């Protein structure tokens, strides 16, 4: 096995993921992905005929987001048709998984130059949803629904907060901190190295800045918001009378869920894309490239599918063990803020220094473009490690089905 190196990382800004409100909502998803791929090629002056593969994460692979976005986007970006592409789905974990797969093929010696990342247009996927039908992970598999009940993510978040005894006040405080950190990061241009604008067909700029953050957020304002998932939790979702809350109670029969999550302490609905350029040591020497970081270790973990969101802690512990490292060896952490409880539990369980976690804000402030987020977070932690002259970062996130991928990177 040899090392896999990160040469570069870039991403689009995140646009509000609502048709008629977001600056990116009228674009084809392939255009956002192509924006990133084109930037990676131009910034690093690579011959795209030498790109062995593009590995891309997209969660909702329907309609405009179907048909192997990786291949279509690289063609749209003007890549040499010799470059191949494949698109994968590990729900929210797709972006990290794409990078991990790319790193594995490079480290194994099978490939020399691979691009990995993801894209999700949540403004578009919202148009695919049928409001009269539940969005269940089991896809209508009644045997699975009865044996491994899987609820709605928001209801799972509230159930975890209840089981862990984490009060709403702590979750609102974390959400407020996320907004404040994001606002500071934007004001200090901390995202500037990775951010690439999305252009219209005529070359004019459609969006060059983060569109979702709400720096005016206050703790009082957060406290005034109504819980988002309480009403839906007890409504029947199928002809058998199942409810989202009832599916959780099949496993935790005595649980009286305290509903504490709302729009302000949950991840934002946005459109966005991001990617990383990875290469082998031999290719770096051959082309005179300068690596920014190497992949230290990768891991995947499954946990309770019913609670869905609890795998990041065991994933972090597993990847640390694989690397022969401890919590103290990690300088910066990125844990996706799918819901405030995910990050809060992660910090508490691993006894982390809060000043090292999501230092530039997270998805509650910036948004969570499902299949892209993992690759965005890897780029974010790399930029910040360089800015602070630190060494190692760990990135992980929950994914539907009760999973979590994780990765540790180390600056070169």
C-alpha positions in Angstrom: 0.0 0.0 0.0 1.2 3.5 -0.8 -0.2 6.9 0.3 -3.0 8.8 -1.3 -2.6 12.6 -1.3 -5.0 15.5 -1.6 -3.8 18.0 -4.2 -6.6 20.4 -4.1 -10.2 21.0 -2.9 -12.9 23.4 -4.1 -16.6 23.9 -3.9 -19.5 26.0 -5.0 -21.2 28.4 -2.5 -24.3 26.9 -1.0 -27.5 28.3 -2.4 -30.9 28.3 -0.6 -32.5 25.1 -1.6 -35.9 26.4 -2.6 -37.3 27.0 -6.1 -37.9 30.7 -6.5 -35.7 31.7 -3.6 -32.2 30.2 -4.2 -29.8 31.6 -6.7 -28.8 28.1 -7.9 -32.2 26.5 -8.0 -32.7 27.0 -11.8 -29.5 25.2 -12.7 -29.1 21.6 -13.8 -27.3 19.6 -11.1 -24.7 18.6 -13.6 -23.8 22.2 -14.1 -22.9 22.6 -10.4 -20.8 19.4 -10.4 -19.2 20.5 -13.7 -18.3 23.9 -12.1 -16.3 22.1 -9.5 -14.7 19.7 -11.9 -13.7 22.4 -14.3 -12.2 24.5 -11.5 -10.1 21.5 -10.2 -8.7 20.9 -13.7 -7.9 24.6 -14.4 -6.5 25.4 -10.9 -4.1 22.5 -11.1 -3.4 22.5 -14.8 -4.1 18.8 -15.1 -4.5 17.0 -18.4 -8.0 15.6 -18.0 -7.1 12.6 -20.2 -5.0 11.4 -17.3 -7.9 11.5 -14.8 -8.4 7.8 -14.1 -11.8 8.2 -12.5 -14.3 10.7 -11.1 -16.1 9.2 -8.1 -19.2 11.3 -7.1 -21.8 11.2 -4.3 -25.4 12.0 -4.9 -28.2 10.8 -2.6 -31.4 11.3 -4.5 -30.6 9.8 -7.9 -33.8 10.5 -9.7 -34.7 12.7 -12.7 -32.0 15.3 -13.3 -29.8 13.8 -10.6 -29.8 10.3 -12.2 -27.9 8.9 -15.1 -24.4 8.8 -13.5 -23.8 12.5 -12.6 -20.1 12.0 -12.5 -19.7 11.0 -16.1 -22.2 13.5 -17.4 -20.7 16.4 -15.3 -17.1 15.7 -16.4 -18.3 15.8 -20.1 -20.1 19.0 -19.3 -16.9 20.4 -17.8 -15.0 19.7 -21.0 -12.9 16.8 -19.8 -11.3 14.5 -22.2 -13.7 11.6 -22.8 -11.0 9.2 -21.6 -11.9 10.2 -18.0 -14.4 7.8 -16.5 -17.0 8.5 -13.8 -19.2 6.7 -11.4 -21.9 7.9 -9.0 -22.6 6.4 -5.6 -25.1 6.8 -2.8 -24.5 6.4 1.0 -27.2 9.0 1.8 -25.7 11.9 3.7 -22.3 10.1 3.9 -21.9 10.0 0.1 -19.4 12.8 -0.1 -17.0 11.3 2.4 -17.5 7.8 0.9 -16.6 9.1 -2.6 -13.3 10.5 -1.2 -12.6 7.3 0.7 -13.2 5.1 -2.4 -10.9 7.4 -4.4 -8.2 7.3 -1.8 -8.5 3.5 -1.5 -8.0 3.0 -5.3 -5.0 5.3 -5.3 -3.4 3.8 -2.1 -3.9 0.3 -3.6 -1.9 1.3 -6.6 -4.8 0.8 -9.1 -5.2 4.4 -10.0 -2.9 7.5 -10.0 -5.2 10.5 -10.4 -8.8 10.5 -9.2 -11.3 13.2 -8.4 -13.9 12.6 -5.7 -16.8 14.7 -4.4 -20.5 15.2 -4.7 -23.5 17.3 -5.6 -27.1 17.7 -4.3 -29.7 20.1 -5.6 -32.2 20.0 -2.7 -34.3 22.6 -4.5 -34.8 20.1 -7.2 -35.3 17.0 -5.1 -38.0 18.7 -3.2 -40.0 18.8 -6.4 -39.8 15.0 -6.6 -41.3 14.4 -3.2 -45.0 13.4 -2.9 -46.4 15.2 0.2 -49.1 12.5 0.6 -46.6 9.7 1.1 -44.0 9.2 3.8 -40.3 9.4 2.9 -39.2 6.1 4.5 -35.8 4.5 4.1 -37.3 1.0 3.6 -38.8 2.1 0.3 -42.0 0.2 0.9 -40.4 -3.1 2.1 -42.9 -4.1 4.7 -40.8 -7.0 6.0 -38.0 -4.6 6.7 -40.4 -2.1 8.2 -41.6 -4.7 10.7 -38.2 -6.1 11.5 -36.0 -3.0 11.5 -38.3 0.0 11.9 -36.8 3.3 10.5 -38.4 6.6 11.3 -38.0 10.1 10.1 -34.6 11.7 10.7 -36.0 14.6 12.7 -38.0 12.4 14.9 -34.9 10.3 15.4 -33.0 13.4 16.5 -35.7 14.3 19.1 -35.7 10.7 20.3 -31.9 10.7 20.8 -32.0 14.0 22.6 -34.7 12.5 24.9 -32.7 9.3 25.5 -29.5 11.3 26.2 -31.2 13.9 28.4 -29.9 16.7 26.3 -32.1 19.8 26.8 -33.3 22.1 24.0 -31.4 25.0 25.5 -28.1 23.2 24.8 -29.1 22.5 21.3 -30.1 26.1 20.7 -26.8 27.3 22.1 -24.9 25.1 19.7 -27.1 26.4 16.8 -26.4 30.0 17.8 -22.6 29.2 18.0 -22.7 27.7 14.6 -24.2 30.9 13.1 -21.7 33.1 14.9 -18.7 31.0 13.8 -19.9 30.9 10.2 -20.4 34.7 10.2 -16.9 35.2 11.5 -15.4 32.7 8.9 -17.2 34.5 6.1 -16.2 38.0 7.3 -12.5 36.8 7.5 -12.7 35.1 4.1 -11.7 31.7 5.5 -13.6 29.9 2.7 -11.9 31.9 0.0 -9.3 29.4 -1.1 -11.9 26.7 -1.9 -14.9 28.7 -3.0 -15.5 28.9 -6.8 -18.4 31.0 -8.2 -21.2 29.4 -10.2 -21.6 31.1 -13.6 -24.5 31.6 -15.9 -24.3 30.5 -19.5 -23.2 34.0 -20.5 -20.3 34.0 -18.1 -21.9 36.3 -15.5 -21.8 35.3 -11.9 -24.9 33.6 -10.5 -23.6 33.1 -7.0 -20.2 33.7 -5.4 -21.0 33.7 -1.7 -22.8 31.6 0.9 -26.6 32.3 0.6 -28.0 30.4 3.6 -26.4 31.8 6.8 -28.5 33.9 9.2 -25.9 35.9 11.2 -28.8 37.9 12.8 -29.9 34.7 14.7 -30.3 35.2 18.4 -30.8 32.7 21.3 -34.2 34.4 22.0 -35.2 33.9 18.4 -34.2 30.3 18.5 -36.1 29.7 21.7 -39.3 31.1 20.1 -39.4 28.6 17.2 -41.9 25.7 17.4 -40.6 22.1 17.3 -40.7 21.0 13.7 -41.4 17.3 14.0 -44.0 17.0 16.9 -47.1 17.1 14.8 -46.0 14.8 12.0 -44.5 12.3 14.5 -47.9 10.9 15.5 -49.7 11.0 12.2 -50.3 7.6 10.5 -47.8 7.1 7.6 -49.2 3.9 6.1 -52.4 1.7 5.9 -51.2 -0.2 8.9 -51.4 2.8 11.2 -47.7 3.1 11.7 -46.4 6.5 12.9 -42.9 7.9 12.9 -42.9 8.0 16.7 -44.5 4.6 16.9 -41.8 3.1 14.8 -39.2 4.2 17.3 -41.4 3.0 20.2 -41.3 -0.5 18.7 -37.7 -0.6 19.8 -37.9 1.8 22.8 -41.5 1.1 24.0 -41.3 3.4 27.1 -39.9 6.4 25.3 -41.9 9.6 25.6 -40.2 11.8 23.0 -39.4 15.4 24.0 -39.6 17.4 20.7 -36.7 19.9 20.7 -35.5 20.3 17.1 -36.7 23.0 14.8 -35.6 24.9 11.7 -33.0 26.8 13.6 -31.1 23.9 15.2 -31.4 21.5 12.2 -29.3 21.5 9.0 -30.3 24.0 6.2 -31.8 22.9 2.9 -29.4 24.0 0.2 -27.9 23.4 -3.2 -24.2 22.8 -3.6 -21.3 20.8 -4.9 -17.7 20.1 -3.9 -14.7 18.0 -4.9 -11.2 17.0 -4.2 -8.3 16.1 -6.4 -6.3 13.0 -5.2 -3.1 11.6 -6.6 -0.5 8.9 -5.9 3.1 9.8 -4.9 4.4 8.6 -8.2 2.0 10.8 -10.2 2.9 13.8 -8.0 6.6 13.4 -8.7 5.9 12.8 -12.4 3.9 16.0 -12.8 5.6 18.2 -10.2 2.4 18.6 -8.1 2.5 19.8 -4.6 0.3 17.8 -2.2 -1.6 19.5 0.6 -2.4 16.5 2.7 -2.4 12.7 2.8 -5.1 10.4 3.8 -4.2 8.8 7.1 -7.1 6.4 7.7 -10.7 5.7 6.7 -13.5 3.8 8.3 -17.2 2.9 8.0 -19.6 1.9 10.8 -23.2 0.9 11.2 -25.3 1.5 14.3 -29.0 1.5 15.2 -31.0 2.0 12.0 -34.0 2.9 14.2 -32.2 5.9 15.9 -30.4 6.4 12.6 -28.0 9.3 13.7 -25.7 7.7 16.3 -23.0 6.1 14.2 -20.5 9.1 14.1 -19.1 8.4 17.6 -18.2 4.7 16.9 -17.0 5.7 13.4 -14.6 8.3 15.0 -13.4 5.7 17.5 -12.8 3.2 14.7 -10.9 5.5 12.4 -8.7 6.7 15.3 -7.9 3.1 16.2 -7.0 2.3 12.6 -4.6 5.2 12.6 -3.2 4.4 16.0 -4.2 7.8 17.2 -6.2 9.2 20.1 -8.6 12.1 20.5 -5.7 14.3 21.6 -3.9 13.7 18.3 -6.7 15.5 16.3 -6.3 19.2 15.9 -9.7 20.0 14.2 -12.9 18.0 14.0 -15.8 18.3 11.5 -19.0 16.6 12.5 -21.9 17.4 10.2 -24.7 19.2 12.0 -27.5 17.2 10.5 -29.3 18.1 13.7 -27.9 19.8 16.8 -28.1 16.7 18.9 -25.7 14.8 16.5 -22.9 17.3 17.1 -23.7 17.8 20.8 -23.7 14.1 21.5 -20.5 13.7 19.5 -18.8 16.4 21.6 -20.0 15.0 24.9 -19.3 11.3 24.2 -15.7 12.0 23.0 -15.2 14.7 25.6 -13.9 17.1 22.9 -12.7 20.6 23.3 -15.5 22.7 21.7 -12.9 25.1 20.3 -11.7 22.4 18.0 -15.1 21.3 16.6 -16.8 22.9 13.6 -14.7 26.0 14.1 -16.2 27.7 11.0 -19.7 26.8 11.8 -21.6 23.8 10.4 -24.7 22.8 8.5 -27.1 24.6 10.9 -25.6 27.8 9.6 -24.3 26.9 6.2 -26.6 24.2 5.0 -26.3 20.5 4.1 -26.4 19.6 0.4 -26.8 15.9 1.2 -24.5 14.0 -1.3 -21.9 16.8 -1.4 -21.5 17.7 2.3 -18.8 15.2 3.2 -16.4 16.4 0.5 -17.1 20.0 1.5 -16.2 19.3 5.1 -12.9 17.6 4.1 -12.0 20.7 2.1 -13.1 22.9 4.9 -10.9 21.2 7.5 -7.9 21.1 5.2 -8.2 24.9 4.6 -8.4 25.5 8.3 -5.6 23.2 9.2 -3.4 25.3 6.8 -4.7 28.6 8.1 -3.9 27.7 11.7 -0.7 25.8 10.8 -2.1 22.6 12.4 -1.6 18.9 11.5 -4.5 16.6 11.6 -8.3 16.7 11.0 -11.1 14.1 11.4 -14.3 14.3 9.5 -17.4 12.2 10.0 -21.2 12.4 9.7 -24.3 10.4 10.2 -26.1 8.8 7.3 -29.6 7.3 6.9 -29.8 3.6 7.7 -27.7 4.2 10.9 -24.3 4.6 9.2 -21.3 6.9 9.3 -18.1 7.1 7.2 -15.1 8.8 8.7 -11.7 10.0 7.5 -8.5 11.4 9.0 -6.3 13.7 7.0 -2.8 15.0 7.8 -1.1 18.0 6.2 2.0 17.4 4.2 
